[in-house]
C-alpha cells in the first residue's frame, strides 16, 4: 500500500509541476524512498499498533477477492504514470 500511495503522490506532484510550469528538479529516488519509509511507518502504526488491521480483516465487505486483478492493473498503471510524468518534468526543465 505504501508503494501505491507513493506513486500516487509523485504523479500528483509531477502533474502540478507540469500544469503550473514550475521549474523544479528533484531526485525521484530520494523522494520515493522517504515517502515509502514514512508511509510504511504510518501504516504500521495505524494497522498494527492501534489494532485497526484486525477490525478491517474481520469485516466481510473488505474482502477484495476477484477484484485483486483491478488493483494490480491500477498499480502497474500508476507506476508507469509516475515515471512518465517525472520524465516530462525533467524534459520541461532541460
N, C-alpha and C positions, 0 to 999 in steps of 0.2 A: 504494500500500500504506500510505503514511503517513496518508492521509486516512481510510482504513478503520480503522486501528488507533486513530487519534484519536477517531473516532466511537464505537468500542467502549469506550474508556477513559472518555469523557464519559458514555456511557449507564450504564456500571457505577458510576461515581461518583455520578451522579444517583440511581440505584436505591438505593444505600446510604443516601444522604441521605433519600430518601423512606421507606425501611423503618425507619430508626432515628429519623426525625423530627427531624433536626438542623436548627437554624435557621441556615443559612449561605447567604448570597447571594454570588455571584461573577459576573464578567463572562465569559461563554462565549467571546466573540471573542478575549479575551486568552489564555485557557487554550488554545483551539483553535489560535491562531497559534503559541504557544510549543511546543505538542506537535507540530504538523506540522513546524515547522522542526527541532526536536530529533530527531524520528523520521526525517526525511529525512536528516539528518546521520548518524545511526546506520546506516540502510540503505545509504547511500553508502559509509561506511567498511567495513561488513561485506561488501557485494557487489562493490564496485569496488576499494577499496584492498587488502583482504585477498585478493581474487580468487576468492571463493566463488561469484560470479554465473556465471562461465563453467563451473564444475563443475556447477551446477544446470541450466544451459541444455543441457548435453550429455547429461543423463540423460533417457531417453525416458519414464520414469514420471512426470516432472514436466510433461508436455505436457497443458495443460488442454483444448485442442481444443473439443469440443462442450459442455463444462461452463462455458464462459465466460458463458453466459446466467444460470446459477445464481449466479455471482459478482456479476454486475450486479444481479440481483434482491436479493441479500443486501446489497449496497452501498446501494441505494436504501432498503431497509427499515431498515438501521441508521442511516442519516442521518435518516430520519423519527423513529425512536425516540430518538435523541439530542436532537432538537429538542423532541419531545413530553415527554420526561422533564424537560428543562430548564424547559419551560413549567409542569409540575406542581410543580417545586421553587419556582419564582417565585410561583406561586399559594399554595402552602403557607406561604410566608414573608410573604405580604402581610397 
